[in-house]
């Protein structure tokens, strides 16, 4: 008998039909686009990726993600230099995640000791570049694993091109990411799916989107300043952007995650709760719609609170919204998910 809440139970999703909700309508007035630098960026990024990891499975998996397309859709108006850094950020995140979380590439999924050591090496690497007073770390860069080496240009750029307040936020989000991934691994190894409330809290960290949103000021050439950055409404826009991208991503990535299988996915967790796939999808959609409304409301309140910074703050909020629409465009495009659909207007379906 299949145990409710187990990995075996989430496997019963296989062969079922998932109808995507209408994501086009609630995002129809948000900005979207694709950078004209995409093709050049893709060529450069793939060349650097091959030098870093060599030919083989790790290269194929990351290349299928098309990190260049993601940043071109997230930041269509960014400069070439900003896009280059953004693509290096995304490449690092996918290499790191696959190195610790992908059974086809690593044994660390089931090896807590090895994964704990890798996470600590990662925290040391973050602090080495971004902490105000980093602890001395003896690092031979040539001996670092490819994921940790891939952080070097990111760390160097952010260390010298961001303000103290921006770096503090970026470093906080990076540590939040690694810590949340540790809790997620413990959850998977427990053999029991989490409650949706617990999962949603943890997903704010495991998505790593907070790191990218924290880098948005640099990418868009804006310095909001510490006071605005810490404002409750600005923080709400930040959090709802992370939330939107993370949960929308869960809809698109479900089929791929079932290859392993993982159940730390909003749709999978709600499937455990409701025991019916489309009900789980519809509830995920309601969660997404609430987040979109909250982001809109928080953005308006932030602009009203800081009229003297309207231009910069408006550009930053538009950048957050563009990340949300860009996430949808990339999800339909990339070979990692291989969805085979061109729109999410409420009529398209896939077989899980």
Rosetta silent file (secondary structure, phi, psi, omega in degrees, C-alpha in Angstrom):
SEQUENCE: XXXXXXXXXXXXXXXXXXXXXXXXXXXXXXXXXXXXXXXXXXXXXXXXXXXXXXXXXXXXXXXXXXXXXXXXXXXXXXXXXXXXXXXXXXXXXXXXXXXXXXXXXXXXXXXXXXXXXXXXXXXXXXXXXXXXXXXXXXXXXXXXXXXXXXXXXXXXXXXXXXXXXXXXXXXXXXXXXXXXXXXXXXXXXXXXXXXXXXXXXXXXXXXXXXXXXXXXXXXXXXXXXXXXXXXXXXXXXXXXXXXXXXXXXXXXXXXXXXXXXXXXXXXXXXXXXXXXXXXXXXXXXXXXXXXXXXXXXXXXXXXXXXXXXXXXXXXXXXXXXXXXXXXXXXXXXXXXXXXXXXXXXXXXXXXX
SCORE:     score description
SCORE:     0.000 S_00000001
   1 L     0.000  132.284 -179.457    0.000    0.000    0.000 S_00000001
   2 L   -74.135  128.299 -176.174    1.359    3.430   -0.964 S_00000001
   3 L   -85.070  124.526  178.634    1.874    5.582    2.136 S_00000001
   4 L   -59.706  132.228  179.643    0.306    9.039    1.935 S_00000001
   5 L    90.969    1.586 -176.004    2.975   11.750    2.178 S_00000001
   6 L   -99.443  172.087  172.842    5.796    9.491    1.018 S_00000001
   7 H   -61.981  -36.857  179.764    8.056    9.503   -2.032 S_00000001
   8 H   -62.221  -36.364 -178.783    6.068    6.522   -3.281 S_00000001
   9 H   -68.557  -42.119 -179.173    2.870    8.552   -3.079 S_00000001
  10 H   -65.122  -24.374  177.125    4.217   11.456   -5.108 S_00000001
  11 H   -66.268  -20.783  178.751    5.203    8.915   -7.764 S_00000001
  12 H   -69.148   -5.998  173.024    1.485    8.268   -8.351 S_00000001
  13 H   -70.193  -24.155 -175.828    1.500   11.592  -10.208 S_00000001
  14 L   -58.109  132.799  179.156    3.254    9.898  -13.106 S_00000001
  15 L    88.282  -10.561  178.316    1.048    9.630  -16.166 S_00000001
  16 L   -80.878  162.059 -178.910   -1.469   12.171  -14.911 S_00000001
  17 E  -101.908  128.492  177.012   -2.385   15.303  -16.873 S_00000001
  18 E  -108.134  119.984  174.758   -1.518   18.741  -15.521 S_00000001
  19 E   -96.705  119.666 -178.581   -3.447   21.663  -16.994 S_00000001
  20 L   -68.656  138.577  174.573   -1.540   24.905  -16.522 S_00000001
  21 L   -72.137  170.226 -179.294   -3.514   27.783  -15.024 S_00000001
  22 E   -80.559   98.531  175.644   -3.798   31.100  -16.827 S_00000001
  23 H   -91.314  -17.641 -179.787   -0.605   32.943  -15.942 S_00000001
  24 H   -64.338  -44.563 -172.681   -0.825   35.225  -18.973 S_00000001
  25 H   -65.187  -52.299 -176.704   -3.794   37.241  -17.712 S_00000001
  26 H   -66.823  -17.382 -179.532   -2.622   38.305  -14.212 S_00000001
  27 L  -106.337    9.954 -170.110    0.795   39.290  -15.621 S_00000001
  28 L   -64.607  -28.194 -178.305   -0.499   40.934  -18.812 S_00000001
  29 L   -96.688    3.332  179.086    0.304   44.482  -17.712 S_00000001
  30 L   -88.569  150.294 -176.257    3.755   43.662  -16.339 S_00000001
  31 L   -67.505  150.959  175.764    6.841   44.412  -18.476 S_00000001
  32 L  -154.216  162.884  178.918    8.475   41.688  -20.528 S_00000001
  33 L   167.778 -178.432  178.298   11.068   41.369  -23.250 S_00000001
  34 L  -139.313  128.983 -177.141   14.289   39.691  -24.344 S_00000001
  35 L   -61.404  139.881  174.640   17.692   41.360  -24.443 S_00000001
  36 L   -67.259  -11.251  179.356   19.219   41.885  -27.900 S_00000001
  37 L   -85.674    0.417 -170.782   22.444   40.544  -26.371 S_00000001
  38 H   -53.448  -52.751 -173.895   20.981   37.058  -25.879 S_00000001
  39 H   -61.788  -44.823  178.550   22.712   35.201  -28.726 S_00000001
  40 H   -64.287  -41.607 -179.532   26.144   36.660  -27.974 S_00000001
  41 H   -63.800  -39.838  179.556   25.673   36.055  -24.265 S_00000001
  42 H   -63.276  -42.323 -179.989   24.684   32.448  -24.865 S_00000001
  43 H   -63.360  -45.640 -179.233   27.814   31.788  -26.927 S_00000001
  44 H   -65.877  -44.989 -177.176   30.094   33.336  -24.280 S_00000001
  45 H   -63.937  -42.506  179.927   28.345   31.628  -21.372 S_00000001
  46 H   -68.293  -35.214  176.801   28.469   28.178  -22.964 S_00000001
  47 H   -64.608  -44.600  178.714   32.148   28.621  -23.846 S_00000001
  48 H   -65.533  -38.291  179.106   32.972   29.560  -20.258 S_00000001
  49 H   -62.954  -41.598  179.432   30.853   26.690  -18.944 S_00000001
  50 H   -64.000  -40.705  177.812   32.757   24.169  -21.105 S_00000001
  51 H   -63.681  -34.311 -174.677   36.095   25.501  -19.804 S_00000001
  52 H   -76.760  -47.033 -172.932   34.832   25.234  -16.240 S_00000001
  53 H  -111.525  -10.818 -177.286   33.280   21.756  -16.160 S_00000001
  54 L    76.934  175.762  177.042   34.522   20.131  -19.367 S_00000001
  55 L   -73.850  150.103  178.369   32.421   18.034  -21.712 S_00000001
  56 L   138.007 -167.891 -172.959   30.004   15.597  -20.133 S_00000001
  57 H   -62.661  -43.180 -178.493   26.812   15.319  -18.135 S_00000001
  58 H   -60.753  -40.796  177.797   27.359   18.362  -15.916 S_00000001
  59 H   -65.528  -46.945 -176.297   27.868   20.532  -18.992 S_00000001
  60 H   -60.415  -42.941 -177.605   24.862   19.075  -20.811 S_00000001
  61 H   -66.105  -45.252 -178.888   22.522   19.567  -17.847 S_00000001
  62 H   -70.760  -38.847  179.619   23.576   23.166  -17.226 S_00000001
  63 H   -63.081  -35.784  178.905   23.651   24.059  -20.922 S_00000001
  64 H   -65.028  -23.158  178.631   20.077   22.769  -21.269 S_00000001
  65 H   -69.169  -29.139 -177.865   19.071   25.288  -18.627 S_00000001
  66 L    54.622   65.479  179.496   20.103   28.147  -20.956 S_00000001
  67 H   -57.537  -32.870 -179.271   21.182   30.571  -18.235 S_00000001
  68 H   -64.630  -40.720  179.063   21.748   33.234  -20.884 S_00000001
  69 H   -65.459  -39.781 -179.347   18.099   33.153  -21.953 S_00000001
  70 H   -58.848  -49.827 -177.755   16.961   33.409  -18.340 S_00000001
  71 H   -72.625  -29.782  176.786   18.906   36.592  -17.652 S_00000001
  72 H   -66.368  -32.766  177.388   18.053   38.018  -21.086 S_00000001
  73 H   -82.476  -33.267  178.265   14.359   37.578  -20.215 S_00000001
  74 H   -71.424  -39.334 -172.896   14.770   38.754  -16.612 S_00000001
  75 L  -128.743   65.042 -172.631   16.795   41.862  -17.498 S_00000001
  76 L   -65.091  -19.808 -177.180   15.984   42.762  -21.129 S_00000001
  77 L  -105.914    5.695 -177.148   17.215   46.343  -20.785 S_00000001
  78 L   -72.842  155.943  176.446   20.432   45.650  -18.850 S_00000001
  79 L   -70.097  165.493  177.331   23.864   46.527  -20.191 S_00000001
  80 H   -58.314  -46.130 -178.562   26.181   43.877  -21.576 S_00000001
  81 H   -62.036  -41.599  178.963   28.398   44.000  -18.482 S_00000001
  82 H   -65.892  -39.751  178.153   25.417   43.610  -16.145 S_00000001
  83 H   -65.872  -37.299  178.157   24.084   40.686  -18.187 S_00000001
  84 H   -60.716  -46.278  178.673   27.485   39.004  -18.116 S_00000001
  85 H   -65.296  -41.701 -179.996   27.534   39.129  -14.325 S_00000001
  86 H   -60.830  -40.674  179.341   23.911   38.009  -14.141 S_00000001
  87 H   -67.315  -34.288  176.090   24.650   34.985  -16.342 S_00000001
  88 H   -68.261  -36.334  175.759   27.613   34.096  -14.119 S_00000001
  89 H   -61.943  -49.030 -176.970   25.337   34.332  -11.070 S_00000001
  90 H   -67.850  -38.400  177.520   22.754   31.999  -12.599 S_00000001
  91 H   -61.201  -46.598  176.652   25.421   29.590  -13.858 S_00000001
  92 H   -56.204  -46.763 -175.790   26.889   29.367  -10.349 S_00000001
  93 H   -62.915  -41.240 -179.634   23.455   28.718   -8.835 S_00000001
  94 H   -73.967  -37.694  176.062   22.601   25.906  -11.240 S_00000001
  95 H   -63.592  -42.736 -179.219   26.031   24.288  -11.008 S_00000001
  96 H   -64.869  -47.467 -178.053   25.876   24.455   -7.210 S_00000001
  97 H   -62.860  -44.700  179.620   22.331   23.096   -7.008 S_00000001
  98 H   -65.597  -32.739 -177.936   23.034   20.250   -9.419 S_00000001
  99 H   -68.015  -24.772 -175.244   26.253   19.372   -7.570 S_00000001
 100 H  -114.297  -15.396 -167.287   24.414   18.770   -4.316 S_00000001
 101 H  -127.343    1.258 -175.457   20.843   17.991   -5.358 S_00000001
 102 L  -112.807  107.785 -177.296   20.892   16.037   -8.618 S_00000001
 103 L   -57.985  -24.112 -179.959   21.137   12.233   -8.263 S_00000001
 104 L   -75.219  -13.002 -177.402   22.306   11.910  -11.858 S_00000001
 105 L  -120.919  -17.118 -171.761   25.409   13.955  -11.018 S_00000001
 106 L  -148.700  153.508  172.694   26.139   13.469   -7.314 S_00000001
 107 L   -95.466   -2.906 -175.888   25.899   11.096   -4.358 S_00000001
 108 L   -67.259  -17.225  177.609   25.549   14.020   -1.934 S_00000001
 109 L   -53.336  -38.249 -176.145   21.762   13.775   -2.170 S_00000001
 110 L  -109.805    3.012 -176.350   21.954   10.863    0.273 S_00000001
 111 L  -114.450   95.489 -176.069   25.255   11.675    1.995 S_00000001
 112 H   -63.375  -39.378 -179.289   24.682   14.199    4.778 S_00000001
 113 H   -60.377  -48.493 -179.364   28.334   14.310    5.793 S_00000001
 114 H   -65.668  -40.396 -179.200   29.535   15.168    2.297 S_00000001
 115 H   -69.161  -36.210  176.521   26.755   17.685    1.724 S_00000001
 116 H   -62.744  -42.619  179.555   27.433   19.387    5.077 S_00000001
 117 H   -64.038  -41.960 -179.907   31.116   19.772    4.153 S_00000001
 118 H   -64.679  -41.522  177.958   30.222   21.154    0.735 S_00000001
 119 H   -63.980  -38.713  179.480   27.815   23.655    2.235 S_00000001
 120 H   -68.245  -39.554  175.248   30.437   24.839    4.706 S_00000001
 121 H   -59.457  -37.211 -179.890   33.002   25.277    1.914 S_00000001
 122 H   -67.478  -45.865  177.737   30.362   27.300    0.099 S_00000001
 123 H   -59.217  -40.787  178.135   29.681   29.544    3.099 S_00000001
 124 H   -61.424  -40.255  179.636   33.432   30.123    3.421 S_00000001
 125 H   -65.431  -41.198  176.796   33.591   31.111   -0.235 S_00000001
 126 H   -59.774  -49.680 -176.719   30.731   33.589    0.209 S_00000001
 127 H   -65.344  -33.526 -178.994   32.367   35.154    3.255 S_00000001
 128 H   -56.117  -35.992 -176.205   35.749   35.268    1.549 S_00000001
 129 H  -102.292  -30.670 -166.574   34.433   37.807   -0.944 S_00000001
 130 H  -115.758  -15.203  179.676   31.437   39.516    0.645 S_00000001
 131 L   -72.790  149.154  178.627   31.815   39.621    4.431 S_00000001
 132 L   -64.145  -43.109  177.748   32.979   42.904    5.971 S_00000001
 133 L  -128.768   75.929 -175.981   35.606   41.107    8.019 S_00000001
 134 L   -64.505  141.009  174.265   36.011   37.698    6.422 S_00000001
 135 L   -66.438  143.367 -179.714   37.711   35.001    8.427 S_00000001
 136 L   -60.850  124.133  179.681   41.035   34.044    6.830 S_00000001
 137 L  -122.048  118.381  176.431   40.397   31.196    4.413 S_00000001
 138 L   -80.343  108.040 -175.145   43.300   29.391    2.835 S_00000001
 139 L  -127.007  124.146  170.582   41.980   28.656   -0.622 S_00000001
 140 L   -98.032  101.098 -171.710   43.776   27.158   -3.568 S_00000001
 141 H   -55.388  -33.506 -178.015   41.348   28.139   -6.292 S_00000001
 142 H   -68.055  -19.909 -179.931   42.566   25.434   -8.649 S_00000001
 143 H   -92.229   -7.063  179.662   41.588   22.802   -6.081 S_00000001
 144 L   -72.749  151.411  175.943   38.047   24.094   -5.658 S_00000001
 145 L   -67.094  156.328 -179.496   35.176   22.197   -7.276 S_00000001
 146 H   -52.249  -42.915  178.631   33.737   23.761  -10.472 S_00000001
 147 H   -59.182  -41.497 -179.483   30.643   25.165   -8.684 S_00000001
 148 H   -73.085  -33.936  174.455   32.809   26.968   -6.125 S_00000001
 149 H   -64.918  -33.972 -177.951   35.233   28.173   -8.798 S_00000001
 150 H   -66.911  -17.523  178.809   32.265   29.553  -10.730 S_00000001
 151 L   -80.946  -17.302 -174.343   31.517   31.869   -7.806 S_00000001
 152 H   -56.197  -53.640 -179.874   34.920   33.591   -8.033 S_00000001
 153 H   -64.671  -29.660  177.129   34.037   36.137  -10.782 S_00000001
 154 H   -67.295  -50.394 -179.756   30.681   36.735   -9.083 S_00000001
 155 H   -61.069  -42.755 -179.325   32.257   37.335   -5.692 S_00000001
 156 H   -63.625  -43.956 -178.735   34.974   39.562   -7.090 S_00000001
 157 H   -65.209  -47.903 -177.451   32.514   41.714   -9.036 S_00000001
 158 H   -68.543  -31.442 -179.908   30.028   42.125   -6.197 S_00000001
 159 H   -63.964  -34.828 -173.707   32.802   42.790   -3.670 S_00000001
 160 H  -106.035  -12.369 -174.297   34.061   45.830   -5.571 S_00000001
 161 H  -112.916    1.832 -179.980   30.983   47.105   -7.402 S_00000001
 162 L  -120.062  159.479  178.345   28.325   47.155   -4.677 S_00000001
 163 L   -78.719  168.738  179.043   27.823   49.258   -1.577 S_00000001
 164 H   -59.295  -42.668  179.701   28.209   47.925    1.950 S_00000001
 165 H   -66.352  -40.037  177.340   24.435   47.765    2.364 S_00000001
 166 H   -64.273  -43.764  179.481   23.939   45.957   -0.935 S_00000001
 167 H   -62.327  -40.019 -179.744   26.652   43.432   -0.077 S_00000001
 168 H   -61.193  -42.003  178.991   25.099   42.781    3.326 S_00000001
 169 H   -67.434  -42.913  179.004   21.765   41.970    1.723 S_00000001
 170 H   -61.223  -46.255 -178.915   23.374   39.788   -0.946 S_00000001
 171 H   -64.261  -40.795  177.845   25.402   37.850    1.626 S_00000001
 172 H   -59.683  -43.239 -179.414   22.352   37.367    3.843 S_00000001
 173 H   -68.688  -35.201  177.847   20.384   35.931    0.916 S_00000001
 174 H   -65.049  -44.191  178.091   23.235   33.609   -0.042 S_00000001
 175 H   -67.147  -36.169  176.718   23.434   32.176    3.467 S_00000001
 176 H   -60.641  -40.247  178.716   19.649   31.883    3.575 S_00000001
 177 H   -61.311  -52.260 -177.039   19.830   29.842    0.367 S_00000001
 178 H   -64.518  -41.907  179.499   22.427   27.379    1.628 S_00000001
 179 H   -63.218  -43.303 -179.409   20.723   26.998    5.016 S_00000001
 180 H   -65.123  -36.650  177.662   17.323   26.379    3.409 S_00000001
 181 H   -64.035  -34.184  176.367   18.822   23.750    1.092 S_00000001
 182 H   -63.984  -46.006  179.062   20.121   21.923    4.161 S_00000001
 183 H   -64.248  -35.406  178.629   16.648   21.845    5.708 S_00000001
 184 H   -66.039  -41.534  178.120   15.201   20.670    2.393 S_00000001
 185 H   -61.713  -43.003  177.760   17.649   17.778    2.217 S_00000001
 186 H   -61.837  -36.858  177.586   16.726   16.745    5.747 S_00000001
 187 H   -64.037  -45.802  179.507   13.074   16.923    4.714 S_00000001
 188 H   -62.900  -41.521 -178.213   13.638   14.674    1.695 S_00000001
 189 H   -71.587  -18.508  178.656   15.631   12.173    3.765 S_00000001
 190 H   -70.072  -22.777 -179.937   12.868   12.082    6.390 S_00000001
 191 L    78.539   13.979 -178.624   10.613   10.327    3.902 S_00000001
 192 L  -138.637  124.361 -179.158    7.611   12.509    4.751 S_00000001
 193 L   -63.146  143.332  178.840    6.352   15.497    2.780 S_00000001
 194 L   -75.645  165.062  169.484    6.144   18.782    4.740 S_00000001
 195 L   -70.167  155.466 -174.841    2.983   20.757    5.389 S_00000001
 196 H   -62.314  -36.789 -179.639    2.402   23.494    2.814 S_00000001
 197 H   -63.209  -44.090  177.595    3.053   26.308    5.327 S_00000001
 198 H   -63.564  -43.284 -178.455    6.435   24.858    6.250 S_00000001
 199 H   -62.506  -45.875 -177.160    7.280   24.261    2.616 S_00000001
 200 H   -63.006  -37.798  176.186    6.418   27.810    1.504 S_00000001
 201 H   -61.922  -44.564 -177.820    8.614   29.317    4.232 S_00000001
 202 H   -70.769  -32.075 -177.701   11.554   27.156    3.195 S_00000001
 203 H   -63.881  -26.263  176.908   10.979   27.776   -0.509 S_00000001
 204 H   -60.528  -25.764  177.064   11.803   31.450    0.007 S_00000001
 205 H   -96.131  -43.576 -172.242   15.371   30.277    0.590 S_00000001
 206 H   -67.695  -22.096 -179.565   15.760   27.184   -1.599 S_00000001
 207 L   -69.494  -23.923 -175.594   14.801   29.020   -4.795 S_00000001
 208 L    66.450    4.062 -178.779   17.937   31.241   -4.508 S_00000001
 209 H   -66.168  -29.495  178.660   15.893   33.986   -6.157 S_00000001
 210 H   -57.515  -36.764  177.297   16.527   36.244   -3.162 S_00000001
 211 H   -61.373  -42.244 -177.914   20.205   36.388   -4.133 S_00000001
 212 H   -71.478  -41.723  178.283   19.287   37.556   -7.635 S_00000001
 213 H   -64.191  -36.652  176.564   16.755   40.130   -6.439 S_00000001
 214 H   -64.556  -25.032  178.394   19.376   41.418   -3.987 S_00000001
 215 L   -88.774   -5.487 -175.040   21.682   41.863   -7.007 S_00000001
 216 H   -62.347  -35.134  179.237   19.007   43.696   -9.005 S_00000001
 217 H   -58.955  -47.188  179.223   20.128   47.117   -7.794 S_00000001
 218 H   -64.186  -44.111 -175.891   23.585   46.578   -9.276 S_00000001
 219 H   -62.398  -34.678 -179.170   22.193   45.029  -12.472 S_00000001
 220 H   -96.052    0.995  178.725   19.880   48.015  -13.044 S_00000001
 221 L    71.430   33.074 -176.929   22.404   50.622  -11.901 S_00000001
 222 L  -120.632  140.759  170.377   20.324   51.722   -8.912 S_00000001
 223 L  -120.709  102.447 -178.632   21.272   52.284   -5.274 S_00000001
 224 L   -68.624  -27.021 -176.673   18.088   52.451   -3.216 S_00000001
 225 L    88.784  156.393 -173.104   20.047   53.149   -0.046 S_00000001
 226 H   -63.633  -38.445 -176.493   19.786   51.419    3.302 S_00000001
 227 H   -65.324  -48.811 -179.805   16.659   53.241    4.499 S_00000001
 228 H   -68.444  -40.346 -179.257   14.546   52.425    1.440 S_00000001
 229 H   -58.468  -32.651 -177.853   15.999   48.933    1.151 S_00000001
 230 L   -94.879    2.179  179.184   14.818   48.159    4.693 S_00000001
 231 L   -65.648  144.856 -174.838   11.367   49.732    4.290 S_00000001
 232 H   -61.598  -37.559 -178.147    8.486   47.341    4.953 S_00000001
 233 H   -75.753  -37.776  176.455    6.824   47.922    1.581 S_00000001
 234 H   -65.697  -41.867  176.496   10.058   47.623   -0.391 S_00000001
 235 H   -62.991  -34.254  178.257   10.863   44.422    1.505 S_00000001
 236 H   -67.057  -40.563  175.358    7.363   43.174    0.653 S_00000001
 237 H   -60.810  -45.175  177.996    8.007   43.765   -3.067 S_00000001
 238 H   -55.895  -53.543 -175.197   11.318   41.925   -2.680 S_00000001
 239 H   -64.989  -40.558 -178.768    9.716   38.958   -0.886 S_00000001
 240 H   -70.456  -28.446  173.704    6.731   38.698   -3.224 S_00000001
 241 H   -66.027  -47.379  176.372    9.053   38.699   -6.231 S_00000001
 242 H   -57.699  -46.860 -176.389   10.997   35.797   -4.735 S_00000001
 243 H   -61.775  -46.832 -178.367    7.747   34.046   -3.864 S_00000001
 244 H   -59.624  -50.192 -176.971    6.218   34.463   -7.327 S_00000001
 245 H   -64.436  -39.831 -178.055    9.232   33.148   -9.190 S_00000001
 246 H   -66.112  -45.913 -174.818    9.719   30.246   -6.785 S_00000001
 247 H   -77.926  -37.766  173.484    6.126   29.008   -6.806 S_00000001
 248 H   -60.212  -40.705  177.733    5.541   29.563  -10.529 S_00000001
 249 H   -59.542  -34.997  179.099    8.746   27.587  -11.067 S_00000001
 250 H   -61.218  -37.118  177.022    7.239   24.729   -9.045 S_00000001
 251 H   -60.985  -45.212 -174.200    4.425   24.429  -11.593 S_00000001
 252 H   -78.750  -27.387 -173.084    6.835   24.158  -14.492 S_00000001
 253 H   -95.283   -1.975 -173.097    9.462   21.953  -12.848 S_00000001
 254 H   -55.279  -48.697 -176.583    7.171   19.297  -11.330 S_00000001
 255 H   -61.790  -41.186  179.740    7.633   16.702  -14.055 S_00000001
 256 H   -65.242  -40.700 -177.764   11.418   17.019  -13.985 S_00000001
 257 H   -67.793  -24.832  179.054   11.571   16.724  -10.191 S_00000001
 258 L   -74.204   -8.749  176.390    9.546   13.511  -10.287 S_00000001
 259 L   -65.278  -21.391 -169.801   12.411   11.843  -12.139 S_00000001
 260 L   -93.602  -43.056  -10.126   14.232   11.489   -8.807 S_00000001
 261 L   -95.688  149.904  172.479   11.552   11.726   -7.135 S_00000001
 262 L  -112.793  148.487  174.669   11.434   14.832   -4.957 S_00000001
 263 L  -116.477    5.655  175.553    8.351   16.076   -3.181 S_00000001
 264 L   -83.257   78.696 -176.464    9.635   19.487   -2.062 S_00000001
 265 L  -155.580  135.972 -174.177    7.533   21.280   -4.644 S_00000001
 266 H   -56.862  -43.610 -178.907    4.356   23.288   -3.935 S_00000001
 267 H   -66.028  -42.397 -179.886    2.208   21.224   -6.303 S_00000001
 268 H   -65.019  -41.925  179.010    3.566   17.940   -4.951 S_00000001
 269 H   -63.185  -42.748  179.257    3.076   19.029   -1.327 S_00000001
 270 H   -71.166  -27.710  173.847   -0.506   20.092   -2.059 S_00000001
 271 H   -64.271  -40.012  174.462   -1.082   16.823   -3.916 S_00000001
 272 H   -60.357  -35.871 -177.289   -0.206   15.027   -0.706 S_00000001
 273 H   -76.947  -45.571 -173.617   -2.768   17.229    1.042 S_00000001
 274 H   -97.730  -18.500  177.683   -5.636   17.105   -1.470 S_00000001
 275 L    61.557   29.017  176.871   -4.856   13.769   -3.180 S_00000001
 276 L  -152.983  124.280 -170.441   -5.923   15.186   -6.554 S_00000001
 277 H   -61.612  -52.828 -174.139   -3.504   16.798   -9.006 S_00000001
 278 H   -66.659  -29.821  173.961   -5.636   19.529  -10.552 S_00000001
 279 H   -63.072  -41.877  177.726   -6.908   20.586   -7.141 S_00000001
 280 H   -63.552  -41.138  178.104   -3.275   20.954   -6.079 S_00000001
 281 H   -64.417  -45.123 -178.756   -2.534   22.995   -9.222 S_00000001
 282 H   -63.824  -38.276  177.951   -5.574   25.211   -8.692 S_00000001
 283 H   -68.928  -38.160  174.877   -4.606   25.868   -5.063 S_00000001
 284 H   -59.921  -41.501  178.471   -1.050   26.696   -6.179 S_00000001
 285 H   -61.788  -42.462  178.535   -2.561   29.154   -8.653 S_00000001
 286 H   -62.649  -37.927  176.949   -4.592   30.824   -5.904 S_00000001
 287 H   -63.353  -42.603  179.235   -1.404   31.207   -3.861 S_00000001
 288 H   -63.415  -44.542 -179.333    0.321   32.790   -6.880 S_00000001
 289 H   -62.115  -39.932  177.330   -2.570   35.215   -7.505 S_00000001
 290 H   -62.330  -40.662  179.530   -2.515   36.368   -3.878 S_00000001
 291 H   -64.907  -40.054  178.069    1.219   37.026   -4.199 S_00000001
 292 H   -61.906  -44.561  179.239    0.766   39.056   -7.403 S_00000001
 293 H   -62.985  -40.935 -179.357   -1.869   41.217   -5.714 S_00000001
 294 H   -68.409  -35.693  177.126    0.347   41.735   -2.666 S_00000001
 295 H   -65.141  -44.010  178.813    3.327   42.727   -4.838 S_00000001
 296 H   -60.040  -47.564 -177.976    1.188   45.286   -6.683 S_00000001
 297 H   -63.523  -44.331 -179.049   -0.164   46.768   -3.455 S_00000001
 298 H   -64.520  -38.597  178.896    3.250   46.932   -1.796 S_00000001
 299 H   -62.217  -43.435  179.104    4.771   48.596   -4.858 S_00000001
 300 H   -64.185  -41.603 -179.899    2.133   51.347   -4.880 S_00000001
 301 H   -67.319  -37.057  178.326    2.577   51.992   -1.161 S_00000001
 302 H   -64.340  -43.982  179.618    6.364   52.134   -1.519 S_00000001
 303 H   -64.731  -35.358  178.711    6.122   54.715   -4.313 S_00000001
 304 H   -69.631  -33.916 -177.898    3.728   56.783   -2.250 S_00000001
 305 H   -74.243  -31.098 -175.709    6.065   56.680    0.748 S_00000001
 306 L  -124.674   64.513 -177.865    9.164   57.802   -1.188 S_00000001
 307 H   -61.450  -27.958 -179.005    7.986   60.281   -3.869 S_00000001
 308 H   -71.172  -15.907  178.212   11.445   61.894   -3.983 S_00000001
 309 H  -115.485   28.700 -172.884   12.907   58.580   -5.243 S_00000001
 310 H   -57.351  -43.887 -175.095   10.047   57.799   -7.600 S_00000001
 311 H   -63.683  -50.804 -178.673   12.198   57.266  -10.704 S_00000001
 312 H   -66.901  -44.740 -176.898   14.685   54.846   -9.142 S_00000001
 313 H   -67.126  -38.956  177.113   12.150   53.008   -7.034 S_00000001
 314 H   -62.757  -42.302  178.710    9.737   52.664   -9.942 S_00000001
 315 H   -63.829  -39.084  179.099   12.544   51.253  -12.119 S_00000001
 316 H   -66.817  -43.243  178.461   13.476   48.763   -9.399 S_00000001
 317 H   -63.541  -42.337  176.706    9.853   47.621   -8.956 S_00000001
 318 H   -61.984  -36.112  176.320    9.493   47.266  -12.735 S_00000001
 319 H   -63.216  -39.290  177.124   12.686   45.211  -12.663 S_00000001
 320 H   -63.267  -44.869  179.826   11.140   42.894  -10.080 S_00000001
 321 H   -64.307  -38.281  179.370    8.014   42.474  -12.207 S_00000001
 322 H   -64.102  -33.042  175.483   10.142   41.830  -15.288 S_00000001
 323 H   -63.781  -36.472  179.998   11.871   39.005  -13.426 S_00000001
 324 H   -68.017  -46.089  179.200    8.457   37.416  -12.845 S_00000001
 325 H   -70.253  -36.010  177.917    7.383   37.593  -16.490 S_00000001
 326 H   -63.964  -33.195  177.231   10.866   36.595  -17.642 S_00000001
 327 H   -61.323  -39.702  178.000   10.655   33.502  -15.461 S_00000001
 328 H   -66.974  -45.937 -179.801    7.564   32.373  -17.384 S_00000001
 329 H   -58.591  -46.224 -179.522    9.191   33.037  -20.774 S_00000001
 330 H   -64.892  -40.344 -177.655   12.310   31.087  -19.794 S_00000001
 331 H   -62.247  -36.510  177.865   10.314   28.197  -18.335 S_00000001
 332 H   -75.635  -20.836 -175.302    8.483   27.696  -21.627 S_00000001
 333 H   -90.602  -40.153 -162.989   11.767   27.976  -23.557 S_00000001
 334 L   -78.386  148.301 -177.427   14.368   25.898  -21.759 S_00000001
 335 L   -75.228  -14.028  179.246   15.190   22.270  -22.508 S_00000001
 336 L   -61.703  -38.986  179.541   15.591   21.478  -18.795 S_00000001
 337 L   -94.797  -29.838  176.354   11.800   21.328  -18.431 S_00000001
 338 L    47.301   54.058 -174.057   11.013   20.373  -22.055 S_00000001
 339 L   -75.617  -34.470  179.873    7.363   21.326  -21.597 S_00000001
 340 L    72.613   22.193  175.011    6.449   21.530  -25.275 S_00000001
 341 L  -123.794  152.301 -175.466    3.883   24.298  -24.740 S_00000001
 342 L  -110.082   -6.784 -178.648    4.067   27.872  -26.011 S_00000001
 343 L  -150.007  159.532  174.009    1.563   29.602  -23.745 S_00000001
 344 L  -128.200   71.676 -176.670    0.023   29.425  -20.299 S_00000001
 345 E  -105.536   13.746 -179.752   -3.436   30.818  -21.016 S_00000001
 346 L    94.413   -1.609 -177.618   -5.386   28.190  -19.105 S_00000001
 347 L  -114.900  -10.758 -173.620   -5.726   25.775  -22.045 S_00000001
 348 L   -92.470  148.194 -175.861   -2.346   24.038  -22.255 S_00000001
 349 E  -137.565  156.622  169.144   -1.546   20.672  -20.659 S_00000001
 350 E  -135.020  158.980  172.019    1.324   18.266  -20.143 S_00000001
 351 E   -95.456  126.174 -178.054    1.520   14.642  -19.060 S_00000001
 352 L   -73.738    0.000    0.000    3.475   14.250  -15.865 S_00000001
